[in-house]
Amino acid sequence: MNRPPKIQTQPTLLLLSASGWKDYELLDSGAGKKLERYGPYTFVRPEAQAVWRPALPEERWQTAHAVFNPTSEESGGRWQFRKQIETTWVMQYKGLKFQAHAAASRHMGVFPEQAVHWDWIGERIRQANRPVKVLNLFGYTGLATLAAAEAGAHVTHVDASKKAIGIGRQNQLLSGLQDRPVRWLVDDVYKFVRREVRRGSHYDGLILDPPKFGRGPEGQVWEFFESLPNLLEVCRSLLSRQPLFIVLTAYAIRASALSIYYALQEMVSGLGGELETGELAIHERSAGRYLSTAIFTRWSAQE
């Protein structure tokens, strides 16, 4: 029997940072930029939160393989390549292997700070010691999906981008997980979850990484603050009788972690368990600073 829910109106805000990376490093940051290493290559990308001064000399920044020069449009800009690099290359995090690439959107095919969630999801699934079904919404290139599959879960992965789904499938092969049960679906997330409710489908774990703004395969509009409450309400109906976890992460929105904490708290009301919330951050090599990249809230069942 579930214990009564923990109503915590003033939660403790956590700072989570992944420590298991070998193929990724935040080398330095400052002056609105960050210097990162993805596998064998180094890149300079915009980072509005880096309002401090860089710790490394400018000469070190000049050795980067490529620089992303932003424009006034949100996420707009283009890469300036100073040295030749491969179009795609393979990186690894623990047992997961995946493609990285310098995309036109400035992204690299992986969000390294999310690794702390991958580890946590894997632990929840392994500790359950029973069959587990996981639904990953806005799943991008599938690293959270593959972490869940590696831990033994049956995973349904949904994203509106056909290209991201294709990369996810390739990442599954690179990781040697081709025999694991993963469904890769190009679909509008909100339409999909409503169909799943009508089908009577249920999941033990939910992973949600919604964008600030997006469009589905048929032009459906997603707007974070308007769409998220409705999505969470529908997702509550998809939880199994013994749900294990929910992970909600948000990027590039003008909100604190409290916003999504209270939204998820409302969703899991009556389930008991534990909620935690805060920021995902990357630990910088040069000066030891923590660069915040996203806010998160996650729920786990009472052990």
N, C-alpha and C positions, 0 to 999 in steps of 0.2 A: 504494500500500500504506500502511495506517495505521501510524504510529509506535507504539512501546510506550506504554501509558498513563502519564501523569505521576502518580505516587503522592506526594501532598503531605499528610502527616499533620498539619502545622501550617500551614494556609493563611493568607495575608494577607487580613484582613477589609477590604472596600472600603466606602466610603460614596458612593452614587450619588444625584445630584440632577438632575432635569430643568431645563434652562435656557431652553427654547424657548417658554415660555408667555407669552401676552399676555392671554388671557381668564381667567386664574386667578392669584391671589396669596394667599400666607399673610401677612396684614397684621401680625399680632401673635399672641403666645401666652403662656400663663402661668396660674398659679392653677388648673390642671386644665382649661383651656379653650383654644380657638383661634378667632381671628377671621380669616375667609377671605372673599375675593371670588370669586364665580362669575359671570362675565359682568358684568351691571349691578347685581347684588345682593350684599349682604354678610350673613354668617351667623356666629353663635356656636354652636359645638358642643363637647361634652365632649372632653377630651384628657388622659388620665391621665398621660401621660409629660411633660406640661408642668408640671414641679414648681417652676419658677422664677417670678419675678415678671413680670407684663406690662410691656412697655416703653412702651406708649401709655397715656395717661390714661383713666380710666373713662368720661369723656365721649365719647371716640371709640368705645368698645365699645357705648355706649348708642345710637349711630346705626345699628346693624345692623338690617337688615330683619326678621330672625327669629332666635330663640334656641331651641335644642333643650334642653328640660329633662328630664334622665334620671330614671328611677325605679330602684328597687333591683333590678329584673329585668334580666338581661343584654340589652342592645340595646333595652330598654324606655324609654318616654318619649313626649313629645309636643312638637310645635312651638308656640311662641308667636310669632305674627306681629305685629310692631309697625307694619309698613307693608304696603301691598298689593303683591303681586308676581304675576306670571303663574304659572299652574299648571306650565307647561313653557316653556323658552326655549332658544335655540340658542347653543352655544358652538363654538369652533374651536381646534384645535391643528394648526398648519401646514396640510396639505391635508385634514385630517379635520374634518368638522362633525358635531355630535351634540346630542341633547337633554339638558338638565339639568333636575332637578326636586328639590324637597325631599320626600324619601320618608319614610314613617312610621317606617322603620328608622333614620333619621338620615342615611342616605346620599344622595348627590346625583346618582347616575347615572354618575359618573365618578370614578376614583381618579387624581388628577393626577400623583402620584409615579410611576405606571406609564409615563408618557411616555418615560422613559429606556429602558425595555424596547421600546416601540414603535419608537423610532429604531434600536435595536440589531438588532431583528428585521428591519426593512426593509433595513438594510445587508447582513445575512447573505444575504437572498434576492436582492438585486440583484447582489451579488458572485458568486453562484453561476453566473449566466449560463446557466441551464438550467431546464427545468420543475421547479417545486417544489410539493410537497403538504404542507400544514400542518394539524395537528389542535390545536384549542383546546378544552381541557376546563375546565369551570366558567367558561365564557366571559363570563358576565354580559351587559353591554349592547354588547359587541363591538368595543371600540376596538382591542384587539390584533389581532383578526380583520381589521378593516378596514385596519390598518397593513400587515399581511401581504398582503392582497388588493391594496392600492394599489401594493405593490412588485412584484406580478406573480404571486403564489402562488395556487394552488387551495386553498381553506380549508374545513375542516369544523369547525363551531362547535357545541358541545354544552353545554347547561345544563338544569337541572331546572325552571327557572322559565319558564313560558309568557310571562309579562309581560316578563321580561328579553329573551327571544327577539324579542318584538314590537318592543321599543325598538331592538334591534340591527338589525332589518330597516329600521326608519325611519331609523336612523343611516346605513345603507348608501345610502339614497336621498338623504339630506341631503348626503352626501359626494360624490354624483355617481358612485358606484361600482356602480350597479345592474346594469351589464353584466359585472361581475367575477364569477368562479365561486366563490360562497360557498354552502355548505349549512348552513341553520339548523335544528338538531334539538333538540326537547324530549325529553330522555331521561335516565335514570340513567347517570352516567358509567361506573361499573364494569361494568354490564351491557353498555353500548355497546362498550367496548374489548374485552371478551371475545368479543362477536359479530364485531367487526372482525378479531380474530385468527383465528377460524374461517373467515372469508371470505377470508383471505389478503391483507388490506389492509396497506399500508405507507405511512409518512409520512417526509418529510425533516426536518420540524420539529415539535416538541411544545411547547405552552404549557400550563402547569398552574397554576391559582390556586385551590387547594382551600380550602374554609372550615374553620373549627374544628369545626363541627358542621352537619349538614344532612340533608335528606330528599329522596329522589328523587320522581318523579311518582307512584309507587305506594307511597310511604311507606318506601322503602329508606333505611336509616340510614347516614350517613357520619360517622365519628368520626376526626379527623385522625391521631392517633398509631397507632390500630389499622388504619386503612384505607390510609394512604399507602404503606407498604411493599409491600402486595399490588398496589396500583395500579401502582407503578413497575415491579414485576416483569412484569406483563402488558404494560405499555407498551414494555418493552424488545423484545418480540416484534413490535411494530408499526413499529420503526425500519427504514428502507430500507437498502439496501446502502451508500449514501453519505449518511448523515444529516448535516444541517447544524448543527442547534442544538436545545437543550432549555432552557426557562426555567421555573423553579419558584419561586413566590412564596407566602409565608404571612403571614397576619395574625392578630392577637389570640390567639396561642398562647404558652404559657409555655415557650419554647425559644430557644436562640441559633441564629444562622445555621449554626453547626457541625452542628447536628442534621440539617438538610436537606442540608448539604454532603456529609456522609458517606453519607447515603442515596442521593443522586444519584451520588456517586463509585462506590458499589457497583453502581448500575444501568449506568453507562457503562464499567465495567471492560473493558479490551481494545479499546476504540474509539480510544484515543489522544486527540488534541485537547486542549482546555484548559478547566479548571473555574475559576470565580471565584465568590466568595460575599461576603455582607456585608449591609448595610442600605440600604433605600430611604429617602430623607429629602427634606423640603421645606425650602428656604432661606427663612427669614423676612425680610420686608422691614424691619421696625422696628429690630431689634437685630442682624440678621445671624446669628442662631442657626440650627442645623439641627435640625428636628423629625423624629425617626425614626418611620416609619409601618409598616414591614414588613421582613421578612427575605427574602433571595433567594439562590438558587444558579442559575447558568446554565452550560451547556456549549456549546462550539462546536468544530466540526471543525478539524483542523490545516489552515491555509492553505498 
